[in-house]
Amino acid sequence: MTKDFYVLSDLAKDTQGEIIEMKRESISDSFITELLELGLFPGANFKILDKMESLGKIVVLANGTKVGLRLSDCKSVLVKISKPNS
């Protein structure tokens, strides 16, 4: 049985999916606002362009915008996978 939802920071490069929610208890309102302004909002489609675990960074394409984020922050973003990396 596969999981229905994942945490963005756990996914590999080239994974695609949809953002489901931001865990409000884990991140500040100001950071949620920043994510929303960058195009990372519930219902938005995304693709992971790069993941650099040694640097603690991830690059995500969401609604035509490339966004670099800290992996630690992405632990609060819940997603659904539509196309796993191959």
C-alpha positions, 0 to 999 in steps of 0.5 A: 500500500502506498502513502497518499500524502508526503512531506515535500522535503522527503521527495526526490528530484523530478518528482511532481505533484500537488501541494495539499497544505502547510502545517500551520503549527510547524511554521510561522504565518509570515513564512506561510505568506511568503510561500503563498506569494511565491506560488506554493499554495494548496492546489498548486502543481510542483516539480522538484528540479534539484535537491542538495541534501548536503546543503540542506536545500531544494529547488522547486518549480511551482506555477512557472516560478523556481523557488529555492527552499531549506529542506527543514522548512519543507518538512511543513509542506504536505503534498500529493504525488502525481508523477514519481521520479523515474 
